[in-house]
């Protein structure tokens, strides 16, 4: 009888832990869409950098690419409440950049957004 009671208690604790973990994971998932317009005469490359963890979008050595005159929506999954900053630079010329620049190396004014759903205002990359 004691073995069955202990087994039930263990199963109940395991189930409660799984439910709590699922609730925590679901609560921390978020998304945001960065909307960018390239007004520069040349194509630009963009990366989005988490300021709260070591994560880059799109990641794996890839970049978002915007031709001159192109507007692009860049949706991403992130952690709710996470701060994300953009770095954009002229393709082939990392010295000409906006936001935190390539590699998230510079500070910026008004280039970071919080992951809380929805879309950023249109970010205009102008010469």
C-alpha positions in Angstrom: 0.0 0.0 0.0 2.8 2.4 0.9 4.5 1.6 -2.4 1.4 2.5 -4.4 0.9 5.8 -2.4 4.6 6.7 -3.0 4.3 5.9 -6.7 1.2 8.0 -7.0 2.9 10.9 -5.2 5.9 10.6 -7.5 3.7 10.6 -10.6 1.7 13.5 -9.4 4.9 15.5 -8.8 6.3 14.6 -12.2 3.0 15.6 -13.9 3.0 18.9 -12.0 6.6 19.6 -13.0 5.8 18.9 -16.6 2.8 21.3 -16.5 4.9 24.0 -14.9 7.7 23.6 -17.4 5.2 23.8 -20.3 3.6 26.9 -18.9 7.0 28.6 -18.4 8.1 27.7 -22.0 4.9 28.9 -23.5 5.0 32.2 -21.5 8.6 33.0 -22.6 8.0 32.5 -26.3 7.3 35.7 -28.3 7.8 37.2 -31.7 8.4 40.5 -33.3 8.7 41.6 -36.9 11.3 44.2 -37.9 10.1 46.3 -40.9 13.0 47.9 -42.8 13.2 50.1 -45.9 16.5 50.5 -47.6 16.7 54.1 -49.0 20.4 53.8 -49.6 21.7 53.6 -53.2 23.3 50.3 -52.6 22.1 46.9 -51.1 22.4 46.4 -47.4 22.8 43.5 -45.1 21.1 43.2 -41.8 21.5 41.2 -38.6 19.3 41.4 -35.5 21.1 41.0 -32.1 19.7 39.9 -28.8 21.0 42.1 -26.0 19.9 39.6 -23.3 21.5 36.4 -24.6 24.0 35.3 -27.2 21.7 35.1 -30.2 21.7 36.5 -33.7 19.0 36.5 -36.4 19.0 35.1 -39.0 22.0 33.3 -37.7 24.4 30.6 -39.0 26.5 33.1 -40.9 23.5 34.4 -42.9 22.1 37.9 -43.2 18.9 39.5 -44.3 19.6 41.2 -47.7 17.7 44.3 -48.9 18.2 45.7 -52.4 18.3 49.4 -52.8 14.7 50.7 -52.5 13.4 47.4 -51.0 11.2 47.2 -48.0 11.3 44.0 -46.1 9.5 42.4 -43.1 11.8 40.2 -41.0 9.7 38.1 -38.6 11.5 36.3 -35.8 10.8 34.2 -32.7 12.3 35.6 -29.5 11.9 35.5 -25.8 9.1 37.7 -24.4 10.6 40.9 -23.0 14.0 40.3 -24.8 15.7 43.5 -26.2 16.7 43.1 -29.9 18.8 45.7 -31.8 19.4 45.9 -35.5 22.7 46.2 -37.3 22.7 47.1 -41.0 25.5 47.9 -43.3 26.2 48.5 -47.0 26.8 45.1 -48.6 30.6 44.9 -49.1 31.3 48.0 -47.0 30.9 47.2 -43.2 32.3 50.7 -42.4 29.0 52.3 -43.6 26.4 51.1 -41.2 23.2 51.9 -39.1 22.2 50.8 -35.7 24.7 48.7 -33.8 26.6 47.9 -37.0 28.0 44.5 -38.1 28.7 42.3 -35.2 26.8 44.4 -32.7 29.9 46.5 -31.9 28.5 50.0 -31.5 25.9 51.6 -29.3 22.9 53.2 -30.9 20.0 55.5 -30.3 16.5 54.2 -31.2 17.7 50.9 -32.9 16.5 48.5 -30.2 13.0 47.0 -29.7 11.5 44.7 -27.1 10.1 41.3 -28.0 6.4 41.7 -27.2 4.6 40.8 -30.4 3.6 42.9 -33.3 5.8 44.9 -35.7 8.3 47.7 -35.3 7.7 51.0 -36.9 9.2 51.2 -40.4 13.0 51.5 -40.0 14.3 53.7 -42.8 18.0 53.2 -43.7 18.9 56.6 -45.3 22.3 57.7 -46.5 
